[in-house]
Amino acid sequence: MEELIDFFTEVPLWFRASILVGGLVFFWVLEGMIPLYRFQYDKIKHAGINLFLTATTMLIGFGMAGLLLLASDTVTQNEFGLLYLVDMPFWLQVILGVLLLDMIGAYFIHFVEHKVKWMWKFHLVHHTDTTVDVTSGLRHHPGETVFRIFFTILAVILIGAPMGIIMLYQSLSVLFAHLTHANSSLFGKFDKVVSYVLVTPNMHKVHHHYTQPWTDTNYGNIFSIWDRLFGTFQYVENMQEVKFGIDTHMKPEENAELGNLLAIPFQKYRVPPESKFGSE
């Protein structure tokens, strides 16, 4: 376990790139061979929009990496955070660190984005995708990327997470972004069983249903236990009942044009048929 964390503490760029690019290529091929849905769409144009937003996520992540490193170094040097409250074996520290990063830095911020109106206006760019595939996993508005990273830094401070655990978690997070968005039911008939512990493709796709209440379920990133624990879990047996997109932005000129996607957070808020925030 220590060797694993040592590797991720100084994880080489080629390894991180291989997870991002290799995962995209692998699931792109897989969903072409055994698709869950047979979309009629321009897959190259669709990928171009999503990969542009993926590139902004990467650039902002690299730009803010120094803040993340500073936070991690500060808490570990001062032994500040939840991981230092009691003595525990190193392997347990790693497991708890990954679990807590997933809860605070992923589940919690995702839940908040659905409840706070101005944050939702950034996050709904991710939900506008009406043909969810592997390229949709990192389809985030640049503004959303900024406050997601700030919540990750907050999680690091609260947990006291060293960089090795952080990089292990982030590598798993990228892998699961590919896995859960890919247009393929990777686990087949075992999807529901796996979903008792992990976020699965079928489970996450319920979250991409175009309307409430399903839109406001399954916030998990890697572990499904948070959704089950906090009462936000939803499973759908018949995946053909799921329709992708968001009910306020179903027109192609609104959900498939890059310029409009970047402008959505600054446009007037649209009240959905089942409003979570009330009318304005």
C-alpha positions as CSV (number, residue, x, y, z in Angstrom):
1,M,0.0,0.0,0.0
2,E,2.8,2.4,0.8
3,E,4.5,1.7,-2.5
4,L,1.2,2.5,-4.3
5,I,0.8,5.9,-2.5
6,D,4.5,6.7,-3.1
7,F,3.8,6.2,-6.8
8,F,0.8,8.5,-6.8
9,T,2.6,11.1,-4.7
10,E,5.0,11.6,-7.7
11,V,2.6,10.3,-10.3
12,P,4.1,10.9,-13.8
13,L,2.2,13.0,-16.3
14,W,2.2,10.1,-18.8
15,F,0.2,8.0,-16.4
16,R,-2.4,10.7,-15.8
17,A,-2.7,11.3,-19.5
18,S,-3.1,7.6,-20.2
19,I,-6.0,7.4,-17.9
20,L,-7.7,10.4,-19.5
21,V,-6.9,9.6,-23.2
22,G,-6.7,5.9,-22.9
23,G,-10.0,5.7,-21.1
24,L,-11.7,7.9,-23.7
25,V,-10.4,5.7,-26.5
26,F,-11.3,2.4,-24.8
27,F,-14.9,3.4,-23.9
28,W,-15.4,5.1,-27.3
29,V,-14.6,1.8,-29.0
30,L,-16.6,-0.2,-26.5
31,E,-19.8,1.9,-26.8
32,G,-19.4,1.6,-30.6
33,M,-19.4,-2.2,-30.3
34,I,-22.0,-2.7,-27.6
35,P,-24.1,0.5,-27.2
36,L,-26.7,0.9,-24.6
37,Y,-28.6,3.4,-26.7
38,R,-28.4,3.7,-30.5
39,F,-28.2,7.5,-30.9
40,Q,-28.7,9.2,-34.2
41,Y,-26.2,12.0,-33.9
42,D,-23.0,13.5,-35.3
43,K,-20.6,11.8,-32.9
44,I,-17.6,13.8,-34.0
45,K,-19.2,17.2,-33.5
46,H,-20.7,16.0,-30.2
47,A,-17.2,14.9,-29.1
48,G,-15.6,18.2,-30.2
49,I,-17.9,20.2,-28.0
50,N,-17.4,18.0,-25.0
51,L,-13.6,17.6,-25.5
52,F,-13.3,21.4,-25.7
53,L,-14.9,21.7,-22.3
54,T,-12.7,18.8,-21.1
55,A,-9.7,20.8,-22.1
56,T,-10.8,23.8,-20.1
57,T,-11.3,21.5,-17.1
58,M,-7.7,20.3,-17.5
59,L,-6.2,23.8,-17.9
60,I,-8.0,25.2,-14.9
61,G,-7.0,22.1,-12.9
62,F,-3.3,22.6,-13.8
63,G,-3.6,26.3,-13.0
64,M,-5.0,25.6,-9.5
65,A,-2.8,22.6,-8.8
66,G,-0.5,24.8,-6.7
67,L,-3.3,25.7,-4.3
68,L,-4.2,22.0,-3.9
69,L,-0.5,21.1,-3.2
70,L,-0.2,23.9,-0.7
71,A,-3.3,22.8,1.1
72,S,-2.1,19.2,1.2
73,D,1.4,20.0,2.4
74,T,0.1,22.3,5.1
75,V,-2.3,19.9,6.7
76,T,0.0,16.9,6.5
77,Q,3.0,18.8,7.9
78,N,0.8,20.0,10.8
79,E,-1.1,16.7,11.1
80,F,-4.4,18.5,10.8
81,G,-7.6,16.9,9.7
82,L,-9.9,13.9,10.2
83,L,-7.2,11.3,9.3
84,Y,-5.2,12.4,12.3
85,L,-7.9,12.3,15.0
86,V,-7.0,8.7,15.9
87,D,-4.1,6.4,15.2
88,M,-4.8,3.9,12.4
89,P,-3.0,1.6,10.0
90,F,-1.8,3.2,6.8
91,W,-4.0,1.1,4.7
92,L,-7.1,2.2,6.6
93,Q,-5.9,5.9,6.3
94,V,-5.8,5.4,2.5
95,I,-9.2,3.9,2.3
96,L,-10.8,6.5,4.6
97,G,-9.0,9.3,2.7
98,V,-10.4,8.1,-0.6
99,L,-13.9,7.6,0.8
100,L,-14.0,11.1,2.4
101,L,-12.6,12.8,-0.6
102,D,-15.4,11.2,-2.6
103,M,-18.1,12.3,-0.1
104,I,-16.9,15.9,0.5
105,G,-15.2,16.7,-2.7
106,A,-17.6,15.0,-5.1
107,Y,-21.0,14.0,-3.6
108,F,-21.5,17.0,-1.4
109,I,-20.6,19.7,-4.0
110,H,-22.7,17.9,-6.6
111,F,-25.6,17.9,-4.2
112,V,-25.1,21.6,-3.5
113,E,-25.0,22.4,-7.2
114,H,-28.5,21.0,-7.5
115,K,-29.8,23.1,-4.6
116,V,-28.1,26.5,-5.0
117,K,-29.6,28.3,-8.0
118,W,-26.5,30.2,-9.2
119,M,-24.4,27.0,-9.0
120,W,-27.0,25.0,-10.8
121,K,-26.9,27.4,-13.7
122,F,-23.2,26.4,-14.2
123,H,-23.8,22.7,-13.5
124,L,-26.8,22.4,-15.9
125,V,-24.4,22.7,-18.8
126,H,-23.3,19.1,-17.9
127,H,-27.0,18.1,-17.9
128,T,-27.8,19.7,-21.3
129,D,-26.2,16.7,-23.1
130,T,-29.0,14.8,-24.8
131,T,-26.7,12.0,-26.1
132,V,-24.7,11.0,-23.1
133,D,-21.5,9.1,-24.1
134,V,-18.0,8.7,-22.8
135,T,-17.1,12.3,-23.9
136,S,-19.9,13.6,-21.6
137,G,-18.0,12.7,-18.5
138,L,-15.9,15.9,-18.3
139,R,-18.4,18.2,-20.0
140,H,-18.3,21.0,-17.4
141,H,-18.5,24.7,-17.7
142,P,-15.2,26.4,-16.8
143,G,-16.9,28.2,-14.0
144,E,-18.1,25.0,-12.4
145,T,-14.6,23.6,-12.6
146,V,-13.4,26.4,-10.5
147,F,-15.7,25.9,-7.6
148,R,-15.5,22.1,-7.8
149,I,-11.7,22.5,-7.3
150,F,-12.3,24.8,-4.4
151,F,-14.5,22.2,-2.8
152,T,-11.8,19.6,-3.4
153,I,-9.3,21.8,-1.6
154,L,-11.8,22.2,1.3
155,A,-12.1,18.4,1.4
156,V,-8.3,18.1,1.6
157,I,-8.1,20.5,4.5
158,L,-10.9,18.9,6.4
159,I,-9.5,15.4,5.8
160,G,-5.8,16.1,6.1
161,A,-5.2,14.3,2.8
162,P,-1.6,13.8,1.6
163,M,-0.9,14.2,-2.2
164,G,-0.6,10.5,-2.8
165,I,-4.1,9.8,-1.6
166,I,-5.4,12.9,-3.5
167,M,-3.8,11.7,-6.8
168,L,-5.1,8.2,-6.3
169,Y,-8.6,9.5,-5.8
170,Q,-8.4,11.8,-8.8
171,S,-7.2,9.1,-11.0
172,L,-10.1,6.8,-10.0
173,S,-12.4,9.8,-10.4
174,V,-11.4,10.3,-14.1
175,L,-11.8,6.6,-14.7
176,F,-15.3,6.5,-13.2
177,A,-16.2,9.6,-15.2
178,H,-15.5,7.6,-18.4
179,L,-17.1,4.4,-17.1
180,T,-20.3,5.9,-15.8
181,H,-21.0,8.1,-18.9
182,A,-20.0,5.7,-21.6
183,N,-22.9,4.6,-23.8
184,S,-22.6,1.0,-22.7
185,S,-23.9,-1.1,-19.8
186,L,-20.5,-2.4,-18.8
187,F,-21.7,-4.6,-16.0
188,G,-24.7,-6.0,-17.8
189,K,-27.1,-7.9,-15.6
190,F,-24.7,-7.4,-12.6
191,D,-25.1,-3.6,-12.8
192,K,-27.6,-3.5,-9.9
193,V,-25.5,-5.7,-7.7
194,V,-22.4,-3.6,-8.3
195,S,-24.4,-0.5,-7.6
196,Y,-24.7,-1.4,-3.9
197,V,-21.1,-0.2,-3.5
198,L,-20.0,1.6,-6.7
199,V,-21.6,4.1,-9.0
200,T,-22.4,2.1,-12.2
201,P,-23.2,3.2,-15.7
202,N,-26.9,2.4,-15.4
203,M,-27.2,4.1,-12.0
204,H,-25.5,7.3,-13.1
205,K,-27.5,7.6,-16.3
206,V,-30.7,7.9,-14.2
207,H,-29.2,11.2,-12.9
208,H,-29.0,12.4,-16.6
209,H,-32.8,12.0,-17.1
210,Y,-34.2,15.2,-18.4
211,T,-36.6,16.0,-15.6
212,Q,-37.2,15.7,-11.9
213,P,-37.3,13.8,-9.6
214,W,-34.7,11.6,-11.3
215,T,-32.4,14.5,-12.1
216,D,-32.0,15.1,-8.4
217,T,-30.8,11.6,-7.5
218,N,-27.6,9.6,-7.8
219,Y,-25.0,12.4,-7.0
220,G,-22.2,9.9,-6.3
221,N,-18.9,9.9,-8.2
222,I,-17.2,6.6,-7.3
223,F,-19.1,5.2,-4.3
224,S,-22.9,4.7,-4.3
225,I,-22.9,4.4,-0.5
226,W,-23.4,8.2,-0.1
227,D,-26.5,8.2,-2.2
228,R,-27.9,5.2,-0.2
229,L,-26.9,6.7,3.1
230,F,-28.3,10.2,2.4
231,G,-31.5,9.0,0.7
232,T,-30.7,10.2,-2.8
233,F,-30.4,6.8,-4.5
234,Q,-32.6,5.8,-7.4
235,Y,-32.4,2.7,-9.6
236,V,-34.4,2.2,-12.8
237,E,-34.8,-1.4,-14.1
238,N,-35.8,-0.4,-17.6
239,M,-33.1,2.0,-18.9
240,Q,-35.3,2.8,-22.0
241,E,-37.3,5.0,-19.6
242,V,-34.4,7.4,-19.2
243,K,-34.4,10.3,-21.6
244,F,-31.2,12.5,-21.5
245,G,-31.0,16.3,-21.3
246,I,-32.6,18.9,-19.1
247,D,-36.1,20.0,-19.7
248,T,-35.3,23.7,-19.9
249,H,-32.8,23.4,-22.7
250,M,-34.0,20.7,-25.1
251,K,-33.5,22.6,-28.3
252,P,-30.3,21.7,-30.3
253,E,-29.3,25.4,-30.6
254,E,-29.2,25.6,-26.8
255,N,-27.6,22.3,-25.9
256,A,-25.4,21.6,-28.9
257,E,-23.8,24.9,-29.6
258,L,-20.6,25.8,-27.7
259,G,-21.2,29.5,-27.6
260,N,-24.6,29.1,-25.9
261,L,-23.3,26.5,-23.5
262,L,-20.6,28.9,-22.3
263,A,-23.3,31.6,-21.9
264,I,-25.9,29.6,-20.1
265,P,-24.8,30.6,-16.5
266,F,-25.2,34.3,-17.4
267,Q,-28.6,33.9,-19.1
268,K,-31.9,34.4,-17.2
269,Y,-32.8,31.5,-15.0
270,R,-35.5,29.3,-16.6
271,V,-38.1,27.8,-14.3
272,P,-38.5,24.0,-15.1
273,P,-42.0,22.5,-15.1
274,E,-41.2,20.9,-11.7
275,S,-39.3,23.9,-10.2
276,K,-36.8,23.3,-7.4
277,F,-36.3,27.0,-6.8
278,G,-39.7,28.6,-7.6
279,S,-40.5,31.2,-10.2
280,E,-38.7,34.5,-10.8
